[in-house]
Every structure is written in C-alpha cells, then in structure tokens.
Amino acid sequence: MSACSGSNRFWTCDFGSPGRKRQMLSGLLLAGVSLCGLASAAELRQRHVMPTSEQQQAPHAALAANAADALAQRLFPLQANLVQVFPVIDTNADGSDLWPCIGRATGNPDCPVVGNPSITLPRGGIVLGFPSFTWSLAAGPAAVNGVGCDALSNGTTGAQPTQYRPCAQLDTWFEDNSNDPTDDLLQRITVTQGSRVIYDSGTVDYGPAGPITYPVRVLLNTDVNFGFWPGAAVGPNNGNCVANVGYPLSAPTNPGTTYVVAAGQTCEQPVAGKVRIVTVTMLATPTYAQASGDVCSSSGVASPCFTVTWTKRDEIHQDFDAFFQ
C-alpha cells in the first residue's frame, strides 16, 4: 500500500514495496529515483519530496547519533538541467503539469502505466522531459515542443499560467540530510548572457519541510522561458525578472504557501549564444519585521504587513550552461 499526505506546500508519500526502472521512451526519461509529486493548480514552481525508506532510516539514525561522524554538509546536490516541457501548464485533471510524474506502488493516475506489456509505473520511476544543451529562441519545428524560448515572440502574454508559454522546465535535484524540519527552503535562479539578465526568479520561499523522516530526496522544478513578453519591457521586476508574489506577508509567520521576494533586476531580451544558469538553494531561518504604508500598499497588502530576512543555515550551488540558437 502507499499513501500520500500533504499541505499546500508539498506532498510526501509512504510507499509500499520499492521498485527501480530506467528506460528512455520517445524522448521521455524514466529515471531510477523515487519521489512523490506535488499536485498544485496554477503553479509555475513545484517541490517534490521523497521520504526515506525503512532500510535507510537505521544507518542514518546511527550516523546522527554519533556527532563526531556527522556530516557537516546537510544539502547534497545531485543534478540540475533544463528539460523539455509540455507547452500547456497544469494540463492534468488534478491541476498538475504533465510531468514530472512520479511512479507509486499503487499507481499514479496522472501516469498510470509504462512498458509493453503495461505495468504500473513503479516506485523508483519518474516521467520527465528530456534534457538538452541547445535551445531554440524561435517557435516552430526547431523547438521540440513548438514553443521558442524568447518570451517576446513565443506567445506569452503575462506571468499567470494561462498566459505563460514555457519552452523548458528547469529542474534541480538534491538530497536533504539536515534533520531540519523548521527552517525555510529557499531557491533563487538567475540566467545571464554576459552582463545581461534574462531570468531572475527572485527568492522563492517554499517554507519548512514540517514533520518528515530524513534523509529525503528533493526535486524543485520551474516552468521557464526567458526575457520579457510584449508590454513588459520596462524594469525592474519585468517579464521573467519575477515581481513579488504573495509578499509582503500579512502575518509574521510562513503563510503555508510558496511566496516570492523580488530581486529588483531588469530582464532583457535573450539573444543567440551561450547562457549561464546559476541556482542557489538553501535552508534558512526567517526573521519577520512589521511594515506599513507604501511597503504594503504597493503590493496590494493591507497595513500592517511584514517583510522577511533570512539567516542561512546551509547552501548549495548547482550551476550549468546552455546555448540559444
């Protein structure tokens, strides 16, 4: 049996018998990792968490019990890449993207079977878009999903999922051995061409993990295109330089939903050539400060509102290059 429980931040699952499968089918990757997927409507950003198995709990507990042997590092990078994305966001009936889609012991209704003859997509499998180094700025046959990466010309009209046309999904995978269920998980993604910024996620606060058994494997995925769309040329916080989302806060506590603190960057139109993708992921302790007046009203939040700063506990970088043509 398998069961999933969750909040509006993310889902965790208790799986039955484990399974592993690695296949490449029609441009999709079935990777040998185990995760339980977040089904979050109208979201460009998602967090997926796989809790530890019983076989892993005992050695991890023994390690934690011996402070002299405990690992100083608590977040361990696994991989990061740009993968092909289905061009319609939230296409599944439960409001989730077509992929990532995670195998479960009793089946996942969003990706129930695989193979010939068909079997339940097992725990240990994930359906994911295929990674690439080279990406097309223009829409058309050169773009695998038909959507180019230049937001100005690919049909994007705004930041909402119904307006946004992603050309790719940016995935970062890591293992969390922190035993830290209370600090916030933060991520910031920046994409540049030389000194020109073409994407800046701002600081995305996914909130604390809450009660969970460590270690866990985590996948953060974000639907992306680059630059700015028509009518969004003027910065700062224009186009894919994301503005505040759900921030400032209405109370001095985590709201229980993902929110974004804008970085104040100005996005420019992407051009052909190499791009640098920098991802910073951290666990951090939030500190809240009360504010009023324009700080609140400029974001449509009633006074008083609350701003946040964070004290870093652990940090990893997963940086890589891509190429636009």
Secondary structure by P-SEA (a helix, b strand, c coil): cbbbbbccccccccccbbbbbbbbccccccccbbbbbbbccccccbbbbbcccccaaaaaaaaaacccccccccccccbbbbbbbcccccccccccccccbbbcccccccccccccccccccccbbbbcccccccccccccccccccccccccccccccccccbbbcbbbbbbbbbccccccbbbbbbbbbbcccccccccccccccccccccccbbbbbbbbbccccccccccccccccccccccccccccccccbbbbbbcccccccccccbbbbbbbbbbbbbbbbbbccccccccccccccccbbbbbccccccccccccc
